[in-house]
Amino acid sequence: MSASAGQPIATRAQNFINSLSGRITGYNPFPKTGTVPQTISIDGIFNKWSGIGIGTWIYSMIPIKKLPHKTKARQLGVSLLSGGILGGLFSTGNPHNTNLLTTRPAMVVSSNEVSYT
C-alpha cells in the first residue's frame, strides 16, 4: 500500500483490494499490481484454547443444578473461546497455514506390477 502513494486512485484501489483479499484468503484479484501472501490463519482458530473454551461453555449449559461453578465456567468458556479464536486467527507459527482457495493435489497411488515367471 505504501508503494502506491503517488499513483492514480484506481491503482490505489486495486492495491487496497489486493492487500485486503490477499491477507485474508491468499487470492489476489489484480495480480498486475502485485501479490500479497496470506497472513491471517483461518484454520488456526481451532486450537487448544478455543477447544477448552467450547468445553467449559458446554459444561455451563448442562441442565443439572448441582454442578458447581456453572456461571464461572460460562465466563471462563466465553473468554477462552474468544481469546483462542482471535489468537489463532492472527498466529504466525501455525504449521497448517494454507490458502483458502488453493487446491491440494489428489493422492497418487502408484502400483508396481510384479511378474513372477
ZIQUIBEL-V896492 format. One record per helix or strand. SS is the DSSP state (helix for helix, strand for strand). FROM is the first residue (numbers start at 1). TO is the last residue. If there is no record, write none. Layout:
# ZIQUIBEL-V896492
{{SS & FROM & TO} {SS & FROM & TO}}
This chain:
# ZIQUIBEL-V896492
{{helix & 2 & 4} {helix & 9 & 25} {helix & 31 & 33} {helix & 42 & 45} {helix & 48 & 60} {helix & 70 & 89}}
